[in-house]
Amino acid sequence: MMSYVYDLMKTPFVLALIKIVILLVVAFTVIAYITLVERRLLGFFQSRLGPNRVGPLGLIQPIADGVKLFIKEDTVPIHSNSLLFRIAPIFTFFPSLVGFGVLTFALPWITPASKMHLFALADVDLGVLLVLSLSSLGIFGLMLGGYASGSKYPYFGGLRACSQMLSYEVPLTLSIITVVMMANSFRLSDIVTAQQTHRLYFFIPLIISFVIYLICMIAETNRTPFDLPEGESEIIGFHTEYSGMRFGFYYVGEYTNVVFLSMLAPALFLGGYDIPFVNDIALWQVYPQLISILGFCSYAIKSVLFAYFYIWVRATFPRYRYDQLLKIGWLVLLPISLVNLFIVAGIKLFLLK
């Protein structure tokens, strides 16, 4: 019986299922506790205490918040479209969660039997294209949430949120395309390998794309100073009529996007799991398990730096007016990203000759 179970666990389907479970557990844990880290850091930046009462050092606070959302009353407005109202939060939460599956976190793990296991759920050929496609689905969650509420104010808030996300999604996509051009591949692991091979992280030659990505990733997640869809001083937000765990899906969806974009950035611009100043590929052939573990730690540290950047920006900059937000997206970032794209394409053509 034990041998049958062992053989079953080695089948590709079961191995993929195990990877999915591990990925979901780690992702939900990180998403839950980044909220605690942010609140503690904001308290530090603003000379006050963050949450520190529930559990030692406040470590049980995210669990308490989750339980509170589950037990709160879940109301559905009378004049709402009940079906769309119920499914709208899923469009915000689900796409980014799926995006974690295409990330490669380290060099393959080699077992004593010389079998290789990828630190990725699905290292697909069109990984970048899949990520961009999934990220565009998040707009539907905001639009449907405002429309289905049956109230004019959430409807206007949803339209403003869609307008913001569309205006910054275009320069974000153009900045990522320059990375694809540099690596000659849409596969995320190939992008990391290209940076390892040339011993040059893409944020150096593509510094303009890197800066545009940093700005747009904040706007795409509706974070300060681009948090107008949820800002208290602005028109009522798209999720005004939501309560209980349906509101919780919007809340968790925002932090899922934060974590995902923070983990995507190292793969695109900072060499992913590459260990700085170390020849990973050569050492991996000698010490495969050690280099895989160190590469995973390197990826985690780089992702934490980007997540910290999110929090630091929130604590530092004031909120823009809506006209300023749109001008930055359409009149500043879009022209710069287009010119940058043409320059990178021209340099690539010149080098190919």
Secondary structure as UniProt FT lines:
FT   HELIX           2..9
FT   HELIX           12..45
FT   TURN            46..47
FT   HELIX           56..58
FT   TURN            59..60
FT   HELIX           61..71
FT   TURN            78..79
FT   HELIX           82..99
FT   HELIX           100..102
FT   STRAND          109..110
FT   TURN            112..113
FT   STRAND          116..117
FT   TURN            125..126
FT   HELIX           127..148
FT   TURN            149..150
FT   HELIX           152..183
FT   HELIX           188..198
FT   TURN            202..206
FT   HELIX           207..220
FT   TURN            221..222
FT   TURN            224..225
FT   TURN            228..230
FT   TURN            232..233
FT   TURN            238..241
FT   HELIX           244..269
FT   TURN            272..273
FT   TURN            276..277
FT   HELIX           280..284
FT   TURN            285..286
FT   HELIX           288..316
FT   HELIX           322..327
FT   HELIX           328..333
FT   HELIX           334..352
//
